[in-house]
Amino acid sequence: MVHQIKNTEARILLAYPALLKTVVQAAKEAGFPKDRIFQFSDKPKQSVDGIRDWREMLGSEEEANKYSWPKLSPEEATTTVATINYSSGTTGLPKGVCVSHYNIISNIEQTMVMKYLGQPYTRETAPSERWLGFLPLYHAYGQLWTIMMALKLQVPVYVMTQFVYEDFLKAIQDFKITQLHVAPPILVMLSKRPESTKYDLNSVKGALCGAAPLSKELQADVSTRFKMQINQGWGMTEVTTGAIMVPFAINDDTGSVGRLLPNTECMLIDDDGKEVNVGERGELCIRGPQELIKVNSLQVSPAELEAALLEHQDVADAAVVGINLHDEEWPRAYVAIQDSAKGKIKPEDIQEWIKPRVAKHKHLAGGVTFVDEVPKLASGKIQRKVMREWAKRDAEVLQKEIKARF
């Protein structure tokens, strides 16, 4: 904790009362001011050794009514840190993984696809669920399901302040929990401990298991004994939470961790960085869609340039993508212009117009092309994959033109 307080440059510490002494001691060793430590609990607490209740940070009702939550631009959402989760520290001190707002929202959407793949729902037809929150909320797994997914899907969650196995069983029975999010040690307890048979767990229809390897034998034992479907998933702190999962519609008994989440690519490589053959062991490399454009090692957000282009009175819509020319990547815009401007404005005019409005490395050096419309999904999101295909096609044409010229 001392390392994390220093590493994050934390400004406030919220401590659960039962762990207050530990937090105060860690803060002291980290040189963290005591007056910035607050007790965090459901009910107001008396000040303990100068540590106040967190509610004392809150403003008045009048101040609250005047407050307006800051709105992030697309670029800010991509880069602004929402949480810092720490790795296990197997190669030294735990490393802080900075997770952006964009990372979290993307992972929620990816996970929802896998949860409801093959069994689509509307808010009205979604199955009634109740979850039990016992995973640590400082862990990415607990954050995704107990906080984010539950909020997104409007699922009630009963949160345990600490994990005690028999309390866990009783909570399932009393609150009729329908879905569990577990790690393998929980399934070992269900399989081996005698208390497991003392409680009615029939309400549980399924469980997602992650955070560590699960043998297909243990998976089958618990699944058969408690008549619950158990699906596995794989993830790591560095990918926000999950990257691979068995869709909930599939009742898998092979011990597989499943298939890639949408908008994710992976490959297995050997020690020389070459892709291994089927059935061979290798290091798993994984990545999401590369939307940011790298110009001379500087990052360019397509969303920022798109927002700037839409301020032009003659632009009806716009999409920006990276185009590779002469072994360099440059921003290229595909612009749909207003009907009233057709024949009156040229692509070069757009290039010149945007120059004084953005930094030099964000200039549309990859060119501007007029299109009838920007390809979008039904949700209104730009089809980035289509845009990359357009840019690849245009790059080939431009390279041929350059060769023909010289």
N, C-alpha and C positions, 0 to 999 in steps of 0.2 A: 504494500500500500504506500509506503514511503516513496518508492520509485515512481509509482503512478501519479502521486500528488505532484511531485517535482516535474515529471515528464509532461504532464498535461498543462502545467502552469495553471492549475485549478484556482478559481477565485472564491468558490463556496463549497463547503462540504456538508452534505445532508447525511446524518447518522441515525440509524435505527437505534432506539434507546437501549436495547439489550447489548448493542455493540459499541456503545458510546466510549467506554474506557479504551478500547482498542483504537478507535478513530482518533481520540484525543492524543494518545501516545504517538501514533504514526504522524499526526500533524506536528507535534512537538519536534520529532526527529527530522521532519522535512522543513522546519522553520516556517510553518504555516500559521498565520495569526488565529488565535483562539476565538476572537470575536466574530470570525467568519465561519464558525462551525454551528450548525443548527440541528436540533432534534427533529426527526421526521417520523410522524406516526398519525394514525387516524384521528385520535383525540388530542386536544391541546395538553401539553406537558408543562409542569413547573420547571423553571430554570434550574439546572443541575450544574453546580460548580461554574456558573457563568455561561453555560451553554443554553441558549434560548430556543424556544419553540419556533419552527420554521414559519409559522403564521405571522410572526413579527416582521417578516420581510415584506408582507403584503401591504399595498397602499390602501387608502380609504375607498369607500364605495364610490365616492365622487370621482376620485382619480381613476378607478377601474372603468367607470362609464365613459371617461374621456379617452381611455387608452385604445390605441389602434394597433393590431398586430402587424408587424412589418411584412410586406409582401416581397418575395424573392423573384428576381428576374430569372428567365430560363438559364442564363449563364451562372447566376448566383446559386441556383438550386443544384446545379451540377457540381460546383466546387465548394460550397459552404458546408462545413462539417456539422453533422447532426449528432454524432456520437463517436467516442473513441473506445474501441473494444481492444482488449489486450490478448495477445497470443499466449500460448502455453509456456513459452520461454524454454523450450527444449534445447536451444543452442546458446543460452545465456539469459540475460534479463528479458522479461516479457516485453514484446514490442507493441507499441500503440498503433492500431490500424484505424486510420481516419475514414469514417464512413459518411458520405454526403447524403443530403435529403433525397437527391436523385437516385442514389444507390438503393436506399431503403424502399422508396416507392416502386422502383423497378423490380426489386426482389419480391415485394408483395404481389405485384401483378403476375410475375412469372409463377409464383407458388399457387396463386388462385387458378391459373390455367391447369396445373397438374392436379389440383384438388378436385376440380369439376370437369376434367377432360372426359368426354363420353357421357357425362350426365349434367348437361347445362341446366341452369336454374335462373329464376328471376327472384327478386326480393320476396315476392309473395309465395313462390313455390319452393324456396330453399328449405332443406330439412331442418327441423328444430334440433339445435345442438346446445350442449353445456360442456364447458371445458374446466379442467383443474389446473391451476397455475402453480407448479412447484419447482419448475426449472429456475435457476438463478437469473434474475433480471439484469445482471451485469454481463451475462453471456448472450451472444448473438442469437442462439436458438430460443432462449426464453423471451428475448426482446421481440423477435419476429412473430411468434405465436401468441404468447400471453398478452402482449401489448398491441402490436400493430395489426396482425391478422384478425384478432378478436374485435378490435375497433372497426376495422374495415367491413367485416362481415356481420357486425352487431351481434356477436355471440357472447352470452354471459360467461364470465370466468370467475371461479372461486379460487382466490389466491391464498396459498399457505405461507405463513411467515417463516416457517422452517419445516424441513422435511423430516417427519417421523413416520415410519412405515405403517404402523397401525392407524395413525391419524389419516394417512393417505387412503387406506382402504375404507375407513369409516366415511370419509368425505365423498368417495365414489358412491357408496351406498346411500348416504343421506341426501345428496344433491342430484342423484341420478345422472352422473357424468356419462356422456355419450362418446367422447373422443379423448384419447390420451396422446400426449407428446412426450416421449420417453427416451432414455438412453439405455443401453443393454443392462446395466446393473439393476434397473427397476424390473426388467423382465426376468432376471435371475431370481430376484426376491419372489416374484409371483410364482415362479416355477418351483422354488425350493422351500420357502418358508411356510410353516404350518398355519400361520395366521391368515394366509390367503384364502383358506376355505371357510373362515368364520364369518365372512361378510358377503352380501349379495352384490355381485359385480355384473349382473346380467344387463344392466343399462349400457355398458360399454360395447359399442359396435366395432370400433377400430382403434388402432394405435399407429402412430408414426414413430419410427425409431431412428435416431441419428446420434451424432457426436462420437461414436466409437463403433468398431466392427461388431456385427451380430451374426452368429452362426445360424445356418438354416435349420439346424437341429433344435436350437433353443427357440427360434421363431416358430417352428412347427409345434413344439410342445405347448407353449403358452397359447398359441392360436387355437389348438385343438381343445385344450383343457378349459379355456374360458370362452370359447366360441366367439372370438374376436378376430377380425382381419388385421394383420400386422404388415405394414409396408415400410420399406427402408428408404432412407435418403442419405445423400452425402453432401458435405459442404465444408467450409472453413472460414475462419474469421476474415481472411483477405478477400473473399468473394461476397461479402456482406453477411450471408448466412448459408443458403443452399444453392447448389448448382446442378445436382442430379437427384432424381426422385422417381419412385414407382408411382404412376398415377393412381389415385385412390379408387378408380373404377376397376383396376386390375387386382385380382386376388393372387398375389405372387407367392410361391412357396420354394423358390429356387435359391434364396439368399442374395438375390441381386439387389443393388442399390438403385437400379432403375435406368432411366433415360435422361438425357440433357434437358434442362429447362429451356423454354423458348429464348431465342436470341443469344444462345450460348454455343461456343465451339470448343472442342478439346482434341488433344492428340497425346499419344503415349510415345515418349522418346527414350533412346538409350543414352549412355554416357557421352556419346559423341554428338548428341543433339539430333540424331536421325530417327525417323519414325520406325517403331518396331512392327514386326509382323503380327498377325492375328494369333492370339494364344500366348504371346510372349509378355514377360514383365517389362515395365518401363516406368518412367516418371510421368505423372499426369500434368499436362500443361493445359490451362483453361483460360478462356477469355470471353468477354462480352462484345457487343457491337462497338466498333470504333467510330464514334461520331465526331469526336474532336479532330480537328485538322492540325497537323504539325508543320509549322512554317519556320524553317531555320531554328528548330528546337523549341519554338514558342507555340503555345496552344491557342487555337482559334475555335471559338464555339460557333457552329452553324446557326444555332438559335439566336445568338446575338446579332449576327449579320442579317438574318431573316427579319428580325424585328426592326432593324435600321432601314432595310429596303422597303418595308411596308409603310414607312413614313413618307416615301416619295409619292406625290399626288397621282402619278401615272401608273403606279404599280398596284395591281389587283391582288397578286399573291406571289410568293417567292420561296424557293428552297435552295439551300447552299450545301455543297458537298466538296470533298477534296478530290482534286484531279492530279494524277501523276504525270508530269512532263519533265523530260531531261533528268530523270531520277530525283526529282524534287516534287513535293506536294504543295499545291496552291488552292486557295478557295475559288470555287466556280459557282456562279449563280444561274439558276433556271427561273426565269421570271415570266409571269403572265401579266401582260399590261392591260390597262383599261381600254375598252373599245374606242373611246374618244381619242386615245393617244396612238392608235395603230397607224403606221405610216408617217408619223410625225416625230418619232423618237427612235434612236438607234441604241444597240447594246452598249456601244462605247460611251454614250451619254450617261448611262447608269454607272458605269465604271468610274467616270470622272466625278459624278455627283457624290458618290460615297466616300471618296478619298479624304476630304477634310473632316469627315464625321467619325472616322475610326483610325486606330493606330496603323502605322505603315504596314506591319506584317499581316494586317487584316484586309488590306486592299484586295480587290477581286482580280488578282493577277492571273488566275486560271481562266478568266473570261466570263462573259455573260451571254446566255442564250435565251431567246424568247420562245416560249412554249404556249400552247393553247390553254393548258391547265397543269397545275402541280398535282401529281398522283398522290392520293390520300386514301387512308382506310375509312371505313364507315364511321369510326370514332372521331375522325377529323385529323388524325395524326399523319404526318408526312411519311410516305413509304420510302424510308431511307435506303432499303435494299434496291429498289428500282432506281433511285437517284445514283447510287454507286454504279449500277449497270450502265446508266446513261453516260456517266463520267468516263467509265472505262472505254465505252464505244467511241466517245468523242476524242479521247486521248489517242486512240489508234489512228483515227482520221487525221488529227493534227500532226502526229509524228510522221505519217506518210507524206503529208503536204510539205513538211519541213525538209524531208529527204529529197523529194522531187525538186524542190527549189534549189538545193545545193548539189 
